[in-house]
Amino acid sequence: AGKTLTRREAAAGEPGPRDFLTLWTRKECIFKAQGKGNFHPRRIETGDTPTRTLELSDPGPVMLSVCGRDLRRLKLLAVRDGQLRFLDLPEDEGGLA
């Protein structure tokens, strides 16, 4: 995690596997939203950009992070029984989980 965490993130302590994966996917999401440069995880501060991470179990498990405005309105579509359907999303708990 030494080459991945910013100073602020490292000051919070060594993350466990789930929190590390959440941080990593949030960093990727923020990087892709910026659309430029090279990916340097240690330079991407996750606390400065609104993000939401979902753990999807079907198919899965998969961690999906998204960033942007008004994340409460987030909708995900999936194919179920040959039809496009909106997924029921868990409430956003904030933090890393």
Secondary structure, 3 states (H helix, E strand, C coil): CCCCCCHHHHHCCCCCHHHHHHHHHHHHHHHHHHCCCCCCHHHCCHHHCCEEEEEECCCCCEEEEEECCCHHHCCCEEEECCEEEECCCCCCCCCCC
